[in-house]
Amino acid sequence: MNEHNIIRRQQLQNMKYNLIAFTIIFISFGLIIFAQIRESVYTKLDSELYNSLGTIKSFVLDQNFNLKRPDEGLRPRGNAAINIRSPRIIPILRARDGSIINFGSVNDSYYDQYLKYIEFDKEKLNRIVSISIRDQYYFRSITTNVGTDAGEELYMQLVINSDGERNLLQHTSFILIVGVIIFSIMSILASLILSQITMKPVKKSWSRQVEFVENVSHELRTPLTIIQNSLELLLTSPEDKIIDRSESIAIALDETSWLSRLITDMLTLARSDSTMTEIHKDLFSLDALVETVCQPYMDLAESQNKVLEVNLHCPMNINADKSRIHQLLVILLDNALKYTDEKDRISVDTNIKDNKAVITVSDTGMGISDENIDKIFDRFFREDKARSRERGGMGLGLSIADWIVGRHGGTIKVTHNEPKGSIFTIKLSKG
């Protein structure tokens, strides 16, 4: 499976997971909102019912009710009316068998259309229940025992119409459902955008990995071919002495050393990508370290008829990984020596600027062209590959230098040195 298909499949999978997550969030949010609204709406109705219970028993026990049924055409004596707190509540006095006995407080049509259909269950006393009439009208109800009259138990049922609240909840649920559907559809686009954003570093990492493998394969091919040819040449003359084939052996050894350095640098970069390599910081004198590192290079430069100058003007200590800063200096000095000719000059300077330690490594060597100056820190980049290999360059040193500086929170940049050559400037914070 090629790169495009793998990335596309992963992107679709990420999109699916994002869409599922968004949908669950929207549905959960809608359910919570609906539950809160329902609780708020019915709490007001239920509180009205509970608040009216306190005045019921004392009133009913003081009345002289005729316990004949309303369907027989009789009415309770007097014009007594139950005094309850809410005008919305309908009090219904019932006998033990559930028949209504306070019919005088309501009219006949109301009784025929509604009250006689209201359910009564004396097993559900003192708790709120929902009642529906022909699935058209809806009520909240509470029933309580109010004592006895003429030896017969009496029950008071308080009923309040909840059609308005039910319609409100239905309208709210409709809005929430439509909202969830709309936002779920919108989340498809959001999931696609998020999956594309999350896949960007994956694509970048994949491209770097492919490029890295291609470059490594190319870099390994040449030295392995040389080693193979040298060894095959030795096999063609098994009777020869080692001294007679010393040139082939030396070539194989040089290429083996090249491979060893290449593998070491590749391992460093691979670990830097996975953040496996840790930075161990401690305080040390930058000038002292620069002087120590530059000392053997001064002798080496002199042997090549080059000049290496060291100017130390950074007396402060810095908090950094000493071994990595040492490696950084070695990389820059190696590059300076590789890409300079006889009578060229190399200068290493340290100073303090804006409360930061500044290291400058400049040379009067071959320099870097304008079109390649931004690529100089890319892995395996070499401006002149043939000349770089001849001089021992692998194109990894400056990538490692860039990583070292980055891990210390510093900056490294390269500029042209007039009239020729390059200037590498590194800025490191004290801590």
C-alpha positions in Angstrom: 0.0 0.0 0.0 1.5 3.3 -1.1 2.0 6.4 1.1 -1.1 8.2 -0.2 -3.5 5.3 0.6 -2.0 4.8 4.1 -2.3 8.5 5.0 -5.8 8.7 3.5 -7.0 5.6 5.5 -5.6 7.0 8.7 -7.2 10.4 8.0 -10.6 8.8 7.4 -10.2 6.8 10.6 -9.3 10.0 12.6 -12.3 11.7 11.0 -14.6 8.8 12.1 -13.4 9.0 15.7 -13.8 12.7 15.8 -17.3 12.4 14.4 -18.3 9.8 16.9 -16.9 12.0 19.7 -18.7 15.1 18.5 -22.0 13.1 18.1 -21.8 11.7 21.6 -21.0 15.1 23.1 -23.9 16.8 21.3 -26.4 14.0 22.2 -25.3 14.1 25.8 -25.5 17.8 25.9 -29.0 17.7 24.5 -30.2 15.1 27.0 -28.8 17.1 29.9 -30.5 20.3 28.7 -33.8 18.5 28.2 -33.6 16.8 31.6 -32.8 20.1 33.3 -35.7 21.9 31.5 -38.1 19.0 32.3 -37.1 19.0 35.9 -37.5 22.8 36.1 -40.9 22.8 34.5 -42.4 19.9 36.5 -40.8 21.1 39.8 -43.0 24.2 39.7 -46.2 22.2 39.2 -45.2 19.6 41.8 -44.4 22.3 44.3 -47.8 23.8 43.9 -49.4 20.5 44.6 -47.3 19.8 47.7 -47.9 23.4 49.0 -51.6 22.8 48.8 -51.6 19.6 50.8 -51.2 21.5 54.1 -54.7 23.1 53.9 -56.6 20.1 52.7 -57.2 17.8 55.7 -58.4 20.5 58.1 -60.9 21.9 55.6 -62.3 18.5 54.5 -62.9 17.3 58.1 -64.9 20.5 58.9 -67.4 20.0 56.1 -70.7 18.2 56.1 -70.6 16.3 52.8 -73.5 14.3 51.4 -71.7 11.2 50.3 -74.2 10.4 47.5 -72.7 10.2 44.0 -72.9 13.1 41.6 -74.2 10.8 38.9 -77.3 10.5 41.1 -77.9 14.2 40.8 -77.2 15.1 44.4 -74.9 17.9 45.7 -73.0 18.5 48.9 -74.8 20.8 51.4 -73.9 24.4 51.5 -71.6 26.5 49.2 -68.4 25.3 50.8 -65.3 25.8 48.7 -61.9 24.4 49.3 -59.4 27.2 49.9 -56.2 26.2 48.1 -53.2 28.3 47.2 -53.2 27.9 43.4 -56.2 28.6 41.1 -54.9 26.0 38.7 -55.4 23.1 41.1 -58.6 21.1 41.0 -59.4 19.4 44.3 -61.4 16.2 44.0 -62.8 14.5 47.1 -63.2 10.8 46.7 -64.8 8.0 48.6 -63.1 4.8 49.3 -64.2 3.3 46.0 -62.8 6.3 44.2 -66.2 8.0 43.4 -66.2 11.8 43.4 -68.3 13.3 46.2 -67.5 17.0 46.0 -69.1 17.6 42.7 -70.6 20.9 43.7 -67.3 22.6 43.2 -67.3 21.8 39.5 -69.9 21.9 36.7 -71.5 18.9 35.0 -69.7 19.4 31.6 -66.3 19.6 33.2 -67.1 16.4 35.1 -68.3 14.6 32.1 -65.4 15.6 29.9 -62.5 15.4 32.2 -62.9 14.5 35.9 -64.6 11.2 35.6 -61.7 9.9 33.4 -59.0 10.9 35.9 -57.4 7.8 37.3 -57.5 7.1 41.0 -55.1 4.7 42.8 -55.2 4.8 46.6 -52.1 2.7 46.6 -50.1 5.7 45.4 -50.7 8.1 48.2 -48.7 11.3 48.9 -46.6 11.1 45.7 -46.8 12.9 42.4 -48.1 10.9 39.4 -48.7 11.8 35.8 -52.2 11.2 34.3 -53.4 11.3 30.7 -57.0 11.5 29.4 -57.4 9.7 26.1 -53.7 10.7 25.3 -55.0 14.2 24.7 -55.0 16.0 28.1 -52.3 15.6 30.7 -52.3 16.3 34.4 -50.0 16.0 37.4 -51.8 14.6 40.5 -51.3 13.8 44.2 -53.6 11.9 46.5 -53.8 11.9 50.2 -56.0 10.3 52.9 -58.0 13.0 54.7 -59.7 10.9 57.4 -63.3 9.5 57.6 -66.8 10.8 57.4 -69.8 8.8 58.7 -67.5 5.8 58.9 -66.3 6.1 55.4 -62.7 6.9 54.4 -62.1 10.0 52.3 -59.4 10.8 49.9 -58.4 14.1 48.4 -56.9 14.2 45.0 -55.3 17.4 43.8 -55.0 17.7 40.0 -53.2 20.3 37.9 -53.3 20.5 34.1 -49.8 20.1 32.5 -50.7 20.5 28.8 -48.8 23.8 28.5 -45.7 22.3 30.2 -45.9 19.2 28.0 -46.2 21.3 24.9 -43.2 23.3 26.0 -41.2 20.1 26.5 -42.2 18.8 23.1 -41.2 22.0 21.4 -37.9 22.0 23.4 -37.2 18.4 22.5 -37.9 19.2 18.8 -35.5 22.1 18.9 -32.8 20.0 20.6 -33.2 17.1 18.2 -33.0 19.5 15.2 -30.0 21.2 16.8 -28.2 17.9 17.4 -28.8 16.8 13.8 -27.6 20.1 12.5 -24.5 20.2 14.7 -23.8 16.5 13.9 -23.8 17.4 10.2 -21.6 20.3 10.9 -19.3 18.1 12.9 -18.6 16.1 9.7 -16.9 19.1 8.3 -15.2 19.9 11.6 -14.0 16.3 11.8 -12.6 16.5 8.3 -10.7 19.7 9.1 -9.4 18.3 12.5 -8.3 15.1 10.8 -6.4 17.1 8.2 -4.8 19.2 10.9 -3.8 16.2 13.0 -2.4 14.4 9.9 -0.1 17.3 9.0 2.7 16.3 11.4 2.2 12.7 10.4 2.6 13.6 6.7 5.6 15.7 7.6 7.1 12.9 9.7 6.4 10.3 6.9 8.0 12.5 4.3 11.1 13.0 6.5 11.2 9.3 7.1 11.0 8.5 3.4 13.6 11.1 2.6 15.8 9.9 5.4 15.7 6.3 4.2 16.4 7.3 0.6 19.3 9.5 1.6 20.7 6.8 3.9 20.4 4.2 1.1 22.3 6.5 -1.2 25.0 7.3 1.3 25.5 3.7 2.2 25.7 2.5 -1.3 28.9 4.2 -2.3 31.1 3.1 0.7 29.7 -0.4 0.6 30.5 -0.7 -3.1 34.0 0.5 -2.5 34.6 -1.9 0.4 33.1 -4.8 -1.7 35.4 -4.0 -4.7 38.4 -3.7 -2.5 37.7 -7.1 -0.9 37.0 -8.7 -4.2 40.3 -7.3 -5.5 42.1 -9.0 -2.6 40.5 -12.3 -3.4 41.8 -12.2 -7.0 45.4 -12.5 -5.7 45.2 -14.7 -2.6 49.0 -15.4 -2.8 50.0 -11.7 -2.5 51.4 -10.3 0.7 49.5 -7.8 2.7 52.0 -5.1 1.9 51.3 -5.6 -1.8 47.6 -5.0 -1.3 47.9 -2.3 1.4 46.3 0.3 -0.8 43.1 -1.7 -1.2 43.1 -2.5 2.6 43.5 1.2 3.4 40.7 2.2 1.1 38.4 -0.4 2.8 39.4 0.9 6.3 38.7 4.5 5.3 35.3 3.6 4.0 34.6 1.6 7.2 35.5 4.7 9.3 33.2 6.7 7.0 30.4 4.3 7.6 31.0 4.3 11.4 30.7 8.1 11.5 27.7 8.1 9.3 25.9 5.5 11.4 26.7 7.5 14.6 25.3 10.7 13.2 22.2 9.0 11.8 21.6 7.4 15.2 21.9 10.8 16.9 19.4 12.3 14.5 17.0 9.3 14.8 17.1 9.7 18.6 16.5 13.4 18.3 13.3 12.8 16.3 12.0 10.4 19.0 13.1 12.7 21.9 15.0 9.7 23.3 18.2 11.8 23.7 18.1 13.8 26.9 19.9 17.0 27.6 21.8 17.1 30.9 22.5 20.7 31.9 25.0 22.0 34.3 26.9 25.3 34.9 30.2 25.7 33.2 32.4 28.4 31.7 31.8 28.8 28.0 35.2 30.5 27.3 37.0 27.6 29.1 35.2 25.0 27.0 35.8 26.9 23.7 39.5 27.3 24.5 39.8 23.5 25.3 38.0 22.5 22.1 39.9 24.9 19.8 43.4 24.0 21.1 43.9 20.8 19.0 42.3 22.5 16.0 44.8 25.3 16.1 47.6 22.8 15.7 45.6 21.1 12.9 45.0 24.3 11.1 48.6 25.3 11.3 49.6 21.9 9.8 47.3 22.7 6.9 48.8 26.2 6.4 45.6 27.8 7.8 45.1 30.3 10.6 42.7 29.6 13.5 42.0 32.6 15.8 40.2 32.4 19.1 38.8 35.5 20.8 37.1 34.9 24.2 34.9 37.7 25.6 32.2 35.7 27.5 33.2 35.5 31.2 29.8 34.3 32.4 28.8 30.7 33.0 26.0 29.1 31.1 23.6 26.3 32.1 23.8 23.8 29.2 24.8 20.3 28.3 28.6 20.5 28.2 29.1 17.5 26.0 26.5 18.6 23.4 28.1 22.1 23.3 31.4 20.4 22.8 29.9 18.4 20.0 28.5 21.6 18.5 31.9 23.3 18.4 33.6 20.3 16.9 31.0 20.1 14.1 31.5 23.8 13.3 35.3 23.6 13.4 35.3 20.4 11.3 33.2 22.2 8.7 35.4 25.2 8.8 38.6 23.2 8.2 37.0 21.0 5.5 35.8 23.8 3.4 38.8 26.2 3.6 42.0 26.1 1.6 45.6 27.0 2.4 46.1 30.5 3.8 42.4 30.9 4.7 41.5 32.2 8.1 39.1 30.7 10.7 37.9 32.8 13.6 36.0 31.6 16.8 34.6 34.4 18.9 32.5 34.5 22.1 30.8 37.5 23.6 27.6 38.5 25.5 24.7 40.3 23.8 21.2 40.9 25.2 22.1 38.8 28.2 22.8 35.8 25.9 26.1 34.0 25.2 27.0 34.4 21.5 29.4 32.0 19.7 30.6 33.1 16.2 32.5 30.8 13.9 33.6 32.5 10.7 35.9 31.5 7.8 37.2 32.8 4.5 36.6 29.5 2.7 34.4 28.4 -0.2 31.2 29.8 1.4 27.6 29.0 0.6 25.5 30.2 -2.4 22.5 32.3 -1.9 20.1 29.7 -3.2 21.4 27.1 -0.7 21.9 29.1 2.4 18.4 28.3 3.7 19.0 24.5 3.1 22.3 24.3 4.9 20.7 22.7 8.0 18.7 20.1 6.1 19.8 16.5 6.5 22.2 15.1 3.9 22.3 18.5 2.2 25.7 19.2 0.6 26.2 22.1 -1.8 28.8 20.2 -3.8 28.3 16.5 -3.1 31.4 15.3 -5.0 33.6 17.8 -3.3 32.0 17.3 0.1 32.6 13.5 -0.1 36.2 14.1 -1.1 36.6 16.3 2.0 34.8 13.8 4.2 31.5 15.6 4.5 28.2 13.6 5.0 25.6 16.4 5.2 24.5 15.5 8.7 26.8 17.6 10.9 24.9 20.9 10.6 21.6 19.1 11.1 22.9 17.8 14.4 24.2 21.3 15.3 20.8 22.8 14.6 19.2 20.1 16.8 21.7 20.8 19.7 21.0 24.5 19.6 17.3 24.0 19.4 17.2 21.7 22.4 18.9 24.4 24.4 16.3 27.0 23.3 18.9 28.9 21.3 19.2 30.0 17.7 21.8 29.3 14.9 22.0 31.1 11.6 24.5 31.3 8.8 25.4 34.4 6.8 27.9 35.3 4.1 31.4 36.5 5.1 32.6 39.3 2.9 34.4 39.0 0.6 34.1 35.2 0.8 33.3 32.5 3.3 30.6 31.9 5.9 29.7 33.1 9.4 27.8 30.8 11.8 26.3 32.6 14.8 24.9 30.8 17.8 23.0 32.4 20.6 22.4 30.6 23.9 20.6 31.7 27.0 22.4 31.6 30.3 19.9 29.2 31.9 
